[in-house]
């Protein structure tokens, strides 16, 4: 993710913006990236949902 995103896929320096796609993967798999992107999106959505409940 480098220095642009934190571990929660939030763009540093921009409030409320997240990036959830294949670009957040540390290494791109040789096969289809669809399921990997779905899993990342589900995890980030769960984090957002639990953070807003508190």
C-alpha positions as CSV (number, residue, x, y, z in Angstrom):
1,X,0.0,0.0,0.0
2,X,3.0,2.2,0.3
3,X,2.8,5.7,1.8
4,X,-0.6,6.6,0.2
5,X,-2.9,4.4,2.2
6,X,-3.0,3.2,5.8
7,X,-3.9,-0.4,6.9
8,X,-7.6,0.5,6.8
9,X,-7.4,1.5,3.1
10,X,-7.8,5.2,4.0
11,X,-6.1,7.7,1.7
12,X,-3.7,9.7,3.8
13,X,-4.4,13.4,3.8
14,X,-8.0,13.0,2.5
15,X,-10.7,12.6,5.1
16,X,-13.4,10.0,4.4
17,X,-11.8,8.6,1.2
18,X,-10.9,4.9,1.0
19,X,-9.4,2.8,-1.9
20,X,-10.6,-0.8,-2.1
21,X,-9.4,-2.4,-5.3
22,X,-6.6,-4.6,-6.6
23,X,-4.1,-1.7,-6.1
24,X,-4.1,-2.4,-2.3
25,X,-2.8,-5.9,-2.8
26,X,0.9,-6.2,-1.9
27,X,1.5,-8.6,-4.8
28,X,-1.0,-9.2,-7.7
29,X,-1.9,-12.8,-8.1
30,X,-1.3,-14.4,-11.4
31,X,-4.9,-15.5,-11.7
32,X,-8.2,-13.7,-11.5
33,X,-8.2,-10.8,-8.9
34,X,-12.0,-10.6,-8.6
35,X,-12.4,-12.7,-5.5
36,X,-9.4,-11.1,-3.8
37,X,-11.0,-7.6,-4.4
38,X,-14.3,-8.9,-3.0
39,X,-12.6,-10.2,0.1
40,X,-10.8,-6.9,0.7
41,X,-14.0,-4.9,0.1
42,X,-15.9,-7.1,2.6
43,X,-13.2,-6.7,5.3
44,X,-13.0,-2.9,4.9
45,X,-16.8,-2.6,4.8
46,X,-17.0,-4.6,8.1
47,X,-14.4,-2.3,9.7
48,X,-16.3,0.7,8.6
49,X,-19.6,-0.7,9.9
50,X,-18.2,-1.6,13.3
51,X,-16.4,1.7,13.6
52,X,-19.7,3.7,13.0
53,X,-21.6,1.6,15.6
54,X,-19.3,2.8,18.5
